[in-house]
Amino acid sequence: MVLAQPIQLIVPYVAGGGSDQRARLVGRYLAQYLGETVEVVNRTGAVAGHEAIANALPDGRTIGQISGEIGMMHWTKGLTELTPADYTPLAVPFVEAAAILVRHDAPWQNLQELIDDFARGSLRGSGGPEFSVWKFALAGLLDAAGQDASRLEWTETLSGEQGMAKVIAGEADVAPITLTDAREFLRAKTARPLANMDRARHAVFPDVPTVLQAIGVDWSVAHWRGLVAPKGLSAALRDRYVSALRKVAQDEEFQREAAASAFNLDWRFGDDFKDYMAQDDAVFGHLIRMLSSRAAR
């Protein structure tokens, strides 16, 4: 008897990073409810990894964890033509806000001081590639605060944690990543949060104000990480995955593990996930076109 090959769960980011941690958690529980082995495969590089998922056979043996960057990459000329429509949406478990994180000894005591300083000079962020959600989250915040966000400088990395390390090393000023992904730096007190780009304060980091609370500007950015299959997956296979993922969402042990890692869960399934991706794509498409137009002036 020939046993079926493990299901591959492709993650377009580095092993050990925030996306990888989340994929391995949900993949472990997904395997239980499918009754099959789920093997996480890192295809580092957002474009290459997202393309590997889209180009796989829609036979149910390959799925992937994509991120909100799928709604940003295709707006960057020459980068990729992939859009959310190139996948079969299964479920999005993780939806988390970007935060403003600086080194522990940074000169800014609050978000307003950082923005005022940017108005007089420059600011360098880090936490992903040029097209990352983190860059556009920070750029959008600066724009909402009345600043010329096209002046924002950026140091590219392969993950948010690497960007935070750049800030700690003095190679960047701010890492606009999630509080969750910066938790080890916060616990070590090498980093300090100025604000969180969410509608409400983070349950695990309740002392960090929202942007609205910090500077009176209504700006929030949610970064999601969701599970998809290649476009063309049959309805039967799609429903099998969605059914298993609904069971994962209801699993109390999964919920406890996610909470212990400070992961924020906000599940959407199937068509609800599809609509959510389309809305996110439109929001960032508008922001990216606006920033590109200003930079070209």
BAFI-3210 file (N, C-alpha, C; in Angstrom, 3 decimals, decimal comma, padded with zeros to 6 digits):
// residues 297
n [1|2|3|4|5|6|7|8|9|10|11|12|13|14|15|16|17|18|19|20|21|22|23|24|25|26|27|28|29|30|31|32|33|34|35|36|37|38|39|40|41|42|43|44|45|46|47|48|49|50|51|52|53|54|55|56|57|58|59|60|61|62|63|64|65|66|67|68|69|70|71|72|73|74|75|76|77|78|79|80|81|82|83|84|85|86|87|88|89|90|91|92|93|94|95|96|97|98|99|100|101|102|103|104|105|106|107|108|109|110|111|112|113|114|115|116|117|118|119|120|121|122|123|124|125|126|127|128|129|130|131|132|133|134|135|136|137|138|139|140|141|142|143|144|145|146|147|148|149|150|151|152|153|154|155|156|157|158|159|160|161|162|163|164|165|166|167|168|169|170|171|172|173|174|175|176|177|178|179|180|181|182|183|184|185|186|187|188|189|190|191|192|193|194|195|196|197|198|199|200|201|202|203|204|205|206|207|208|209|210|211|212|213|214|215|216|217|218|219|220|221|222|223|224|225|226|227|228|229|230|231|232|233|234|235|236|237|238|239|240|241|242|243|244|245|246|247|248|249|250|251|252|253|254|255|256|257|258|259|260|261|262|263|264|265|266|267|268|269|270|271|272|273|274|275|276|277|278|279|280|281|282|283|284|285|286|287|288|289|290|291|292|293|294|295|296|297]
n.u [000,849|000,577|001,277|-000,315|001,289|002,498|000,443|001,385|002,089|002,693|004,742|005,421|007,620|010,341|011,689|010,770|009,926|007,210|004,995|005,591|005,475|002,746|001,641|002,619|001,371|-001,450|-001,362|-000,670|-002,956|-004,814|-003,959|-004,750|-007,558|-007,964|-006,881|-004,472|-000,978|000,464|002,768|004,896|006,350|008,875|009,099|011,027|010,691|008,507|007,207|008,089|007,245|004,444|003,866|004,615|002,603|000,326|000,940|000,933|-000,448|-003,990|-004,892|-005,418|-003,287|-001,476|-001,395|-001,404|-000,118|-000,974|-000,520|-001,634|-000,054|-000,447|-002,288|-000,841|001,508|000,963|000,298|002,649|004,663|005,819|006,448|004,768|001,980|000,090|-002,960|-005,481|-007,487|-006,293|-006,292|-007,804|-009,809|-009,648|-009,591|-009,129|-007,317|-005,786|-005,659|-004,125|-002,953|-000,659|002,041|003,760|007,023|009,975|013,486|014,616|015,916|015,217|014,669|012,018|009,196|006,578|004,049|003,344|005,600|007,428|006,237|006,279|009,025|009,620|008,425|010,250|012,532|013,877|012,871|013,440|012,175|011,715|011,185|010,381|009,919|010,029|007,407|005,872|003,233|003,825|005,419|003,570|001,600|002,825|003,423|000,836|-000,148|001,494|000,678|-002,051|-001,682|-001,065|001,405|004,082|004,248|005,732|008,355|009,315|011,838|013,190|014,383|014,967|013,941|013,579|011,615|009,369|010,509|013,240|013,361|012,835|015,150|016,956|016,251|016,948|019,680|020,325|020,121|017,807|014,901|012,316|010,110|007,358|005,649|003,729|002,689|002,763|004,692|006,885|007,237|009,304|011,378|010,165|009,768|012,391|013,028|014,373|013,113|010,504|007,052|005,121|002,549|-000,419|-001,816|-004,737|-008,280|-008,914|-007,303|-004,587|-005,106|-003,076|-001,153|-002,070|-001,319|-000,463|-001,313|-003,920|-003,602|-005,496|-006,038|-003,530|-002,759|-005,051|-005,841|-007,712|-006,679|-006,153|-004,730|-005,073|-003,324|-003,463|-003,178|-003,749|-005,193|-004,993|-005,751|-004,440|-005,873|-008,820|-009,301|-011,335|-014,843|-015,527|-013,080|-012,365|-014,463|-013,921|-011,502|-012,333|-014,260|-012,649|-011,017|-012,860|-013,357|-010,850|-010,867|-012,760|-011,579|-010,628|-008,109|-006,418|-007,141|-006,202|-003,444|-002,909|-003,551|-001,603|000,636|000,119|-001,278|-003,680|-006,930|-009,286|-011,483|-012,377|-014,180|-014,033|-016,094|-016,454|-013,852|-012,801|-014,153|-013,143|-010,400|-010,600|-011,564|-009,440|-007,421|-008,336|-008,179|-005,386|-004,452|-005,366|-003,899|-001,224|-001,110|-001,561|000,711|002,742|002,165|002,662|005,383|006,426|006,233]
n.v [-001,208|002,192|005,027|008,221|011,245|013,745|016,581|019,646|022,667|025,691|028,360|031,661|032,897|033,425|030,667|030,272|032,888|035,287|034,670|032,029|030,803|031,005|029,536|026,963|026,398|026,404|024,508|022,173|021,553|021,422|019,130|017,170|017,224|016,670|014,204|013,610|014,014|017,188|019,148|021,771|024,016|026,202|028,802|031,072|034,514|036,808|037,212|034,977|032,857|033,221|032,877|030,196|028,871|029,627|028,480|025,773|022,433|022,164|020,040|019,462|018,690|020,623|023,512|026,905|029,545|032,675|036,265|039,640|041,006|040,120|041,764|043,983|043,593|043,329|045,856|047,139|048,051|045,709|043,736|041,479|039,729|038,522|038,311|038,455|036,960|034,803|032,542|029,860|030,660|029,600|029,877|032,543|032,808|034,593|037,935|040,882|043,938|046,485|048,005|050,809|050,676|051,330|051,734|051,063|053,277|055,370|058,750|059,625|060,016|059,578|058,996|061,356|062,982|061,589|061,899|064,686|065,060|063,764|065,524|067,534|066,380|063,280|059,796|056,414|053,302|049,750|046,237|044,355|043,683|046,238|046,444|045,709|045,119|046,364|048,602|050,122|050,457|052,159|054,309|055,065|055,914|058,147|059,747|060,090|061,625|064,020|064,304|064,210|061,300|060,109|060,688|058,884|056,646|053,352|050,263|047,194|043,913|040,363|039,689|040,767|040,567|040,650|043,256|044,577|043,904|045,391|047,939|047,820|047,572|050,067|050,661|051,414|053,461|052,876|050,120|049,051|046,776|043,917|043,938|041,426|040,052|041,417|040,701|039,380|041,216|043,278|042,098|041,775|044,337|045,840|047,137|049,579|050,361|052,795|053,215|051,448|050,276|049,838|049,277|048,949|048,538|046,206|042,975|041,610|043,523|045,897|048,455|049,914|052,571|053,121|054,437|056,438|057,137|058,046|060,213|061,310|060,679|058,839|056,005|052,784|049,590|046,385|043,391|040,455|036,856|034,150|030,953|029,319|027,632|026,572|028,223|026,847|024,596|021,839|021,925|020,026|019,342|021,855|022,315|020,282|021,128|023,596|022,752|021,275|023,336|024,965|023,373|023,486|026,176|026,108|024,609|024,343|023,981|024,782|027,472|028,259|027,866|029,728|032,106|032,055|032,633|035,188|035,624|037,082|036,133|036,090|034,816|034,072|032,490|030,767|032,286|034,623|035,196|035,608|037,983|039,702|039,788|041,084|043,611|044,548|044,590|046,676|048,892|049,133|049,338|051,879|053,475|052,899|053,776|056,488|057,262|056,667|058,471|060,905|060,668|060,795|063,387]
n.w [000,000|-000,898|000,828|001,184|000,269|002,594|003,345|002,070|003,612|002,638|003,585|003,007|004,260|006,625|008,516|011,873|012,195|012,741|011,018|010,365|012,893|013,476|011,365|011,889|014,270|013,637|011,614|012,948|014,456|012,386|011,068|012,890|012,666|010,017|009,854|008,713|007,827|008,093|006,633|007,224|005,003|004,351|002,105|001,619|001,026|-000,014|-002,551|-004,120|-002,471|-002,313|-005,000|-005,324|-003,949|-005,433|-007,899|-007,505|-007,914|-007,945|-006,189|-003,622|-002,087|-001,559|000,293|001,526|003,620|003,251|003,273|004,104|002,361|-000,185|-001,255|-001,842|-003,234|-006,015|-006,731|-006,946|-009,459|-011,810|-009,983|-009,244|-010,695|-009,247|-007,415|-004,784|-006,009|-007,197|-005,677|-003,759|-001,214|002,152|005,091|007,422|010,253|011,836|012,698|013,090|014,507|013,347|015,147|016,669|017,208|018,989|019,788|023,150|024,246|022,638|021,448|021,521|023,497|023,134|020,591|019,252|019,517|017,906|015,372|015,106|015,027|012,649|010,890|010,858|009,904|009,032|008,803|009,436|008,716|009,386|008,760|006,933|003,367|000,740|-000,127|002,008|004,437|006,787|006,161|004,676|006,546|008,400|006,691|005,946|008,410|008,916|006,788|007,450|009,665|008,589|007,343|004,878|003,619|001,655|002,081|003,858|004,818|004,200|005,408|004,087|005,112|005,819|007,575|010,221|012,756|012,143|011,278|013,683|015,020|013,526|014,344|017,064|016,747|015,885|013,213|012,065|012,754|013,609|014,034|012,535|013,431|014,671|018,121|019,204|017,614|018,418|020,993|022,443|022,400|023,787|026,268|027,024|027,358|025,485|023,551|022,945|022,984|021,234|020,280|019,224|016,209|016,224|016,816|019,439|022,642|023,026|024,322|025,690|025,971|027,502|028,314|026,184|024,141|021,665|018,304|017,932|020,589|021,288|019,577|018,581|016,006|013,738|012,880|011,824|011,235|010,084|009,966|008,268|008,322|006,411|005,416|002,322|-000,789|-004,000|-006,857|-008,300|-006,817|-006,014|-005,092|-003,196|-001,941|-000,987|000,852|002,658|003,821|004,917|006,742|008,539|009,479|010,755|012,951|014,153|014,904|016,929|018,844|022,102|023,228|021,164|021,118|023,633|023,310|021,287|022,613|024,624|023,172|022,503|020,159|018,056|017,405|014,822|013,193|009,786|007,202|004,039|001,663|003,139|003,913|001,359|000,585|002,513|001,862|-000,633|000,092|001,656|-000,251|-001,899|-000,174|000,388|-002,190|-002,937|-001,112|-001,860|-004,529|-004,126|-002,570|-004,411|-006,411|-005,127|-004,576|-007,102|-007,875]
ca.u [000,000|001,331|000,678|-000,370|002,311|001,968|-000,047|002,369|001,602|003,779|004,795|006,355|008,443|011,446|011,430|010,906|009,304|005,827|004,115|005,937|004,956|001,293|001,343|002,908|000,330|-002,713|-001,111|-000,661|-004,347|-005,462|-003,597|-005,588|-008,937|-007,955|-006,399|-003,324|000,208|000,614|004,189|005,154|007,492|009,193|009,604|011,331|010,562|007,057|006,743|008,359|006,408|003,053|003,783|004,692|001,267|-000,587|001,324|000,826|-001,626|-005,149|-005,312|-005,627|-002,083|-000,693|-002,086|-000,408|-000,526|-000,626|-000,733|-002,193|000,841|-000,944|-003,025|000,085|002,582|000,604|000,215|004,017|004,908|006,865|006,758|004,006|000,601|-000,794|-003,928|-006,239|-008,338|-005,514|-006,296|-009,066|-009,751|-010,122|-009,914|-008,113|-007,407|-005,012|-005,785|-003,434|-002,595|000,718|002,318|004,938|008,008|011,271|014,477|014,298|016,489|014,879|014,402|010,598|008,470|005,227|003,903|003,321|006,988|008,023|005,665|006,815|010,420|009,597|008,067|011,445|013,677|013,630|012,542|013,702|011,483|012,174|010,300|009,905|010,326|009,503|005,962|005,272|002,141|004,367|005,797|002,402|000,900|003,500|003,229|-000,545|-000,269|002,113|-000,204|-003,247|-001,274|-000,789|002,800|004,415|004,722|006,668|009,721|009,696|012,899|012,888|015,412|014,294|014,317|012,716|010,576|009,201|011,496|014,518|013,254|012,987|016,577|017,608|016,001|017,763|021,076|020,515|020,129|016,507|014,320|011,037|009,621|005,896|005,205|002,769|003,195|003,018|005,960|007,959|007,074|010,567|012,124|009,481|010,051|013,793|013,084|015,248|012,219|009,445|005,944|004,541|001,112|-000,867|-002,742|-005,923|-009,462|-008,931|-006,010|-004,259|-005,416|-001,845|-000,347|-003,112|-000,773|-000,104|-002,497|-004,182|-003,212|-006,521|-005,820|-002,216|-002,637|-006,351|-006,027|-008,392|-005,939|-005,912|-004,334|-005,062|-002,522|-003,999|-002,471|-004,825|-004,910|-005,587|-005,271|-004,350|-007,133|-009,291|-009,563|-012,730|-015,717|-015,474|-011,843|-012,468|-015,355|-013,230|-010,571|-013,059|-014,868|-011,594|-010,559|-013,887|-013,119|-009,663|-011,277|-013,551|-010,781|-010,232|-006,661|-005,844|-007,373|-005,281|-002,087|-002,832|-003,532|-000,320|001,618|-000,402|-001,827|-005,057|-007,756|-010,503|-011,685|-013,308|-014,095|-014,564|-016,464|-016,212|-012,425|-012,647|-014,601|-012,206|-009,194|-010,908|-011,650|-008,083|-006,725|-008,771|-007,658|-003,952|-004,247|-005,546|-002,775|000,015|-001,195|-001,406|002,104|003,543|001,902|003,360|006,831|006,797|006,145]
ca.v [000,000|003,445|006,061|009,552|012,194|014,754|017,851|020,715|023,993|026,593|029,651|032,485|033,702|032,694|029,743|030,878|034,204|035,341|033,921|030,617|030,344|030,872|028,438|025,691|026,169|026,008|023,290|021,027|021,218|021,038|017,741|016,328|017,146|016,047|012,843|013,497|014,791|018,497|019,503|023,183|024,221|027,635|029,308|032,436|035,518|036,963|036,996|033,592|031,969|033,350|032,273|028,748|028,407|029,823|027,634|024,356|021,749|022,287|018,672|019,321|018,273|021,825|024,721|027,884|030,645|033,942|037,406|040,829|041,543|039,748|042,930|045,105|043,286|043,541|047,295|047,597|047,733|044,757|042,818|040,259|039,953|037,786|039,036|037,495|036,120|033,671|031,488|029,392|031,030|028,597|030,561|033,412|032,771|035,613|039,321|041,628|045,299|046,971|048,920|051,667|050,196|051,998|051,226|051,458|054,581|056,314|060,076|059,952|059,441|059,257|058,995|062,722|063,456|060,964|062,535|066,052|064,948|063,424|066,743|068,379|065,662|062,021|058,655|055,149|052,148|048,439|045,177|043,572|044,255|047,558|046,388|045,029|045,767|047,197|049,891|050,903|050,819|053,340|055,400|055,511|056,660|059,460|060,509|060,451|062,665|065,247|064,362|063,714|059,949|059,670|060,913|057,781|055,756|051,982|049,230|045,934|042,668|039,242|039,487|041,844|040,411|041,161|044,716|045,007|043,777|046,546|049,086|047,645|047,779|051,448|050,768|051,965|054,196|052,343|048,876|049,065|045,380|043,662|043,789|039,998|039,672|042,117|040,423|039,031|042,476|044,028|041,438|042,047|045,792|046,478|047,909|050,310|050,678|054,126|053,122|050,293|050,695|049,006|049,982|048,824|048,145|044,787|042,297|041,208|044,735|046,909|049,785|050,583|053,256|053,080|055,681|057,428|057,601|058,689|061,488|061,778|060,362|057,561|055,185|051,415|048,675|044,984|042,524|039,107|035,698|033,206|029,725|029,228|026,595|027,113|028,446|025,662|023,489|021,400|022,317|018,983|019,502|023,127|022,132|019,426|021,973|024,594|022,040|020,980|024,598|025,391|022,591|024,075|027,440|025,826|023,786|025,168|023,894|025,681|028,836|028,515|028,004|031,004|033,167|032,002|033,276|036,541|035,721|037,558|035,322|036,731|033,872|034,207|031,269|030,708|033,516|035,771|035,469|036,162|039,379|040,442|040,023|042,079|044,924|044,914|044,895|047,997|049,908|049,333|049,821|053,335|054,073|052,746|054,689|057,855|057,490|056,647|059,732|061,976|060,466|061,119|064,846]
ca.w [000,000|-000,976|001,667|000,579|000,707|003,515|002,817|002,243|003,987|002,256|004,280|002,226|005,162|007,239|009,618|013,190|012,232|013,201|010,119|010,518|014,185|013,374|010,443|012,541|015,272|013,010|010,859|013,862|014,769|011,137|010,822|013,749|012,191|008,696|009,978|007,811|008,181|007,462|006,703|006,930|004,112|004,217|000,826|002,030|-000,021|-000,126|-003,917|-004,500|-001,681|-002,753|-006,333|-005,173|-003,557|-006,567|-009,035|-007,162|-008,444|-007,047|-005,905|-002,191|-001,390|-001,251|000,717|001,932|004,489|002,641|004,158|003,480|001,334|-001,510|-001,718|-001,998|-004,177|-007,416|-006,984|-007,176|-010,869|-012,150|-008,894|-009,505|-011,133|-008,350|-006,593|-003,976|-006,862|-007,697|-004,671|-003,182|000,207|003,099|006,347|008,018|011,717|012,548|012,249|014,143|014,135|013,422|016,255|016,493|018,181|018,894|020,735|024,528|024,561|021,570|022,005|021,538|024,616|022,685|019,135|018,729|019,423|016,726|014,175|015,053|014,619|011,229|010,162|010,765|009,355|008,328|009,635|008,739|009,266|008,939|009,205|005,799|002,083|000,393|-000,332|003,153|005,143|007,858|005,600|004,285|007,775|008,918|005,736|006,056|009,659|008,720|005,905|008,213|010,618|007,845|006,927|003,544|003,873|000,610|002,579|004,743|004,340|004,604|005,314|003,823|005,799|005,443|008,585|011,182|013,830|011,635|011,305|015,064|015,320|012,902|015,225|018,271|016,349|015,491|011,758|011,701|013,870|014,055|013,437|012,636|013,378|015,741|019,483|019,390|017,001|019,141|022,424|023,100|022,571|024,841|027,546|027,343|027,539|024,494|022,682|023,639|022,080|021,347|020,017|018,455|015,149|016,349|017,322|020,894|023,197|022,946|025,580|026,382|026,189|027,718|028,608|024,928|023,607|020,234|017,629|018,236|021,960|021,409|018,854|018,115|014,584|013,614|011,917|012,268|010,159|010,477|009,094|008,415|007,789|006,176|004,696|000,998|-001,697|-005,360|-007,559|-009,007|-005,906|-006,128|-003,986|-002,164|-001,184|-000,252|001,995|003,630|004,556|005,708|007,870|009,509|010,072|011,710|014,161|014,780|015,523|018,127|019,747|023,251|023,426|020,168|021,590|024,752|022,772|020,576|023,622|025,315|022,286|022,258|018,815|018,034|016,513|014,298|012,091|008,669|006,410|002,681|000,965|004,025|003,768|000,015|000,612|003,366|001,052|-001,669|000,752|002,051|-001,501|-002,355|000,746|000,196|-003,554|-002,899|-000,389|-002,625|-005,676|-003,617|-002,200|-005,627|-007,110|-004,411|-004,721|-008,477|-008,095]
c.u [000,873|000,608|000,706|000,757|001,696|001,412|001,019|001,655|002,751|003,634|005,832|007,299|009,434|010,976|011,676|010,286|007,843|004,872|004,341|005,370|003,451|000,915|001,563|001,866|-000,962|-002,546|-001,151|-002,082|-005,122|-005,186|-004,462|-006,970|-009,042|-007,586|-005,245|-002,156|000,222|002,049|004,380|006,435|007,715|009,758|009,874|011,371|009,091|006,542|006,899|007,456|004,954|002,863|003,813|003,335|000,316|-000,312|001,245|-000,431|-002,793|-005,738|-005,513|-004,406|-001,160|-001,635|-001,010|-000,992|-000,053|-000,924|-001,336|-001,307|000,430|-001,771|-002,155|001,090|002,201|000,402|001,597|004,459|006,071|007,152|006,069|002,619|-000,395|-001,712|-004,654|-007,094|-007,614|-005,464|-007,717|-009,022|-010,354|-010,538|-008,782|-008,292|-006,882|-005,174|-005,242|-002,955|-001,095|000,843|003,531|005,917|009,361|012,229|014,199|014,804|016,217|014,470|012,923|009,901|007,039|005,160|003,928|004,730|007,674|007,521|006,186|008,259|010,517|009,277|009,275|012,612|013,283|013,304|012,792|012,990|012,095|011,214|009,756|010,401|009,678|007,983|005,220|004,137|002,672|004,773|004,573|001,534|001,501|003,302|001,812|-000,789|000,309|001,240|-001,454|-002,956|-000,861|000,638|002,976|005,059|005,683|008,118|010,198|010,773|012,657|014,095|014,728|014,841|013,370|011,597|010,483|010,216|012,873|014,511|013,418|014,447|017,366|017,435|016,878|019,235|021,351|020,544|018,794|015,927|013,094|010,714|008,100|005,313|004,220|003,449|003,538|004,378|007,147|008,014|008,382|011,419|011,494|009,758|011,479|014,049|014,141|014,432|011,115|008,318|005,422|003,034|000,834|-001,925|-003,978|-007,073|-009,517|-007,555|-005,837|-004,465|-004,168|-000,968|-001,289|-002,599|-000,429|-001,341|-002,693|-003,701|-004,217|-006,346|-004,533|-002,182|-003,962|-006,627|-006,606|-007,733|-005,696|-005,594|-004,303|-004,256|-002,995|-003,043|-003,503|-004,407|-005,701|-005,083|-005,102|-005,751|-007,526|-009,517|-011,042|-013,529|-015,652|-014,228|-011,852|-013,314|-014,719|-012,268|-011,307|-013,710|-013,837|-011,123|-011,599|-013,728|-011,881|-010,060|-012,014|-012,771|-010,234|-008,730|-005,930|-005,981|-006,427|-003,854|-001,914|-002,745|-002,198|000,790|001,210|-000,887|-003,291|-005,849|-009,007|-010,881|-012,693|-013,101|-014,637|-014,846|-016,280|-014,741|-012,160|-013,024|-013,649|-010,927|-009,430|-010,971|-010,262|-007,259|-007,064|-008,196|-006,180|-003,628|-004,371|-004,354|-001,500|000,012|-000,993|000,037|003,006|003,378|002,651|004,874|007,304|006,785|007,500]
c.v [001,243|004,508|007,402|010,418|013,200|015,954|018,902|022,034|024,972|027,923|030,520|033,349|032,804|031,768|030,455|032,246|034,132|034,545|032,428|030,058|030,096|029,691|027,086|025,368|025,676|024,713|022,045|020,587|020,811|019,569|016,793|016,138|016,622|014,569|012,565|014,312|016,094|018,958|020,962|023,305|025,721|027,927|030,795|033,383|035,664|036,665|035,533|032,622|032,023|032,728|030,751|028,163|028,484|028,853|026,134|023,744|021,891|020,922|018,410|018,914|019,446|022,947|025,724|028,883|031,936|035,065|038,571|041,435|041,125|040,889|044,153|044,854|043,610|045,010|047,898|047,125|046,759|043,713|041,467|040,652|039,207|038,725|038,020|036,540|034,888|032,499|031,036|029,710|029,953|029,258|031,478|033,365|034,037|036,988|040,196|042,976|045,532|047,909|049,771|051,318|050,844|051,367|051,798|052,849|055,606|057,666|060,412|059,236|059,056|059,404|060,399|063,277|062,861|061,631|063,958|066,047|064,627|064,661|067,647|067,696|064,396|060,928|057,399|054,010|050,858|047,380|044,317|044,182|045,616|047,566|045,810|045,837|046,718|048,566|050,743|051,254|052,096|054,536|055,950|056,318|058,063|060,342|060,982|061,556|063,951|065,402|063,832|062,335|059,447|059,897|059,786|056,921|054,358|051,071|047,882|044,794|041,573|038,990|040,698|041,781|040,904|042,684|045,273|044,932|044,930|047,789|048,996|047,928|049,219|051,669|051,253|052,622|053,522|051,049|048,861|047,665|045,142|043,601|042,327|039,610|040,366|041,727|040,081|040,275|043,309|043,415|041,686|043,529|046,453|047,314|048,540|050,617|052,092|054,110|051,865|050,746|049,800|049,849|049,971|048,385|046,629|044,134|041,947|042,417|045,923|048,312|050,568|051,249|052,963|054,392|056,785|057,997|058,411|060,068|061,994|061,549|058,955|056,736|053,813|050,558|047,257|044,186|041,098|038,074|034,587|032,014|029,665|027,966|027,239|027,289|027,171|024,459|023,107|021,813|021,303|019,116|020,796|022,945|021,250|020,251|022,963|023,944|021,743|022,243|025,180|024,639|023,096|025,333|027,217|025,039|024,651|025,123|024,768|027,128|029,204|028,710|029,334|032,161|033,215|032,653|034,697|036,722|036,149|036,773|036,096|035,980|034,357|032,992|031,486|032,056|034,761|036,179|036,103|037,637|040,246|040,765|041,101|043,485|045,437|045,323|046,305|049,110|050,182|049,755|051,329|054,016|054,028|053,670|056,131|058,171|057,526|057,940|060,879|061,875|060,885|062,615|065,520]
c.w [000,000|-000,168|000,948|001,127|001,679|002,755|003,085|002,555|003,745|002,998|003,567|003,071|005,898|008,353|010,951|013,317|012,650|012,334|010,262|011,820|014,111|012,478|011,118|013,613|014,614|012,217|011,727|014,204|013,519|010,830|011,651|013,150|010,762|008,782|009,034|008,345|007,396|007,703|006,306|006,114|003,959|002,838|001,027|000,842|-000,350|-001,526|-004,311|-003,749|-002,090|-004,144|-006,243|-004,782|-004,752|-007,704|-008,741|-007,789|-007,457|-006,702|-004,419|-001,407|-001,053|-000,861|001,128|002,907|003,843|003,626|003,386|002,417|-000,077|-002,101|-001,868|-003,111|-005,616|-007,758|-007,224|-008,557|-011,040|-011,098|-009,089|-009,989|-010,259|-007,581|-005,717|-004,805|-007,393|-006,717|-004,347|-001,694|001,096|004,418|006,747|009,533|012,385|011,906|013,368|013,642|014,169|014,620|015,902|017,599|017,925|019,904|022,124|024,875|023,461|022,176|022,142|022,691|024,245|021,164|018,555|018,583|018,204|015,446|014,019|014,575|013,124|010,386|009,949|010,078|008,633|009,338|008,813|009,465|008,759|009,461|008,093|004,510|001,834|000,286|000,869|003,766|006,208|007,324|005,300|005,486|008,359|007,999|005,819|007,316|009,504|007,833|006,654|009,223|009,915|007,372|005,505|003,697|002,809|001,029|003,492|004,088|004,899|004,402|005,182|004,690|005,311|006,443|009,492|012,301|013,398|011,604|012,701|015,481|014,711|013,768|016,471|017,970|015,915|013,987|011,206|012,950|014,460|013,321|013,605|012,494|014,522|017,104|019,761|018,843|017,670|020,613|023,126|023,342|023,694|026,210|027,990|027,595|026,661|023,517|023,523|022,639|022,313|021,128|019,208|017,448|015,140|016,874|018,844|021,375|023,148|024,307|026,378|026,711|026,417|027,998|027,343|024,332|022,122|019,625|017,947|019,636|022,083|020,772|018,297|016,641|014,476|012,509|012,509|011,049|010,718|009,463|009,329|007,826|007,653|005,339|003,394|000,309|-003,068|-005,960|-008,309|-008,119|-005,986|-004,900|-002,846|-001,295|-000,376|001,001|003,070|004,481|005,453|006,925|008,952|010,221|011,027|013,038|014,905|015,540|016,836|019,185|020,897|023,504|022,416|020,631|022,726|024,253|022,050|021,566|024,360|024,505|021,929|020,824|018,903|016,987|016,108|013,023|011,057|007,773|004,997|002,050|001,831|003,968|002,403|-000,009|001,427|002,610|000,011|-001,077|001,124|000,834|-001,972|-001,483|000,483|-001,235|-003,626|-002,246|-001,215|-003,840|-005,250|-003,276|-003,426|-006,398|-006,435|-004,601|-006,101|-008,748|-007,979]
res [m|v|l|a|q|p|i|q|l|i|v|p|y|v|a|g|g|g|s|d|q|r|a|r|l|v|g|r|y|l|a|q|y|l|g|e|t|v|e|v|v|n|r|t|g|a|v|a|g|h|e|a|i|a|n|a|l|p|d|g|r|t|i|g|q|i|s|g|e|i|g|m|m|h|w|t|k|g|l|t|e|l|t|p|a|d|y|t|p|l|a|v|p|f|v|e|a|a|a|i|l|v|r|h|d|a|p|w|q|n|l|q|e|l|i|d|d|f|a|r|g|s|l|r|g|s|g|g|p|e|f|s|v|w|k|f|a|l|a|g|l|l|d|a|a|g|q|d|a|s|r|l|e|w|t|e|t|l|s|g|e|q|g|m|a|k|v|i|a|g|e|a|d|v|a|p|i|t|l|t|d|a|r|e|f|l|r|a|k|t|a|r|p|l|a|n|m|d|r|a|r|h|a|v|f|p|d|v|p|t|v|l|q|a|i|g|v|d|w|s|v|a|h|w|r|g|l|v|a|p|k|g|l|s|a|a|l|r|d|r|y|v|s|a|l|r|k|v|a|q|d|e|e|f|q|r|e|a|a|a|s|a|f|n|l|d|w|r|f|g|d|d|f|k|d|y|m|a|q|d|d|a|v|f|g|h|l|i|r|m|l|s|s|r|a|a|r]
***
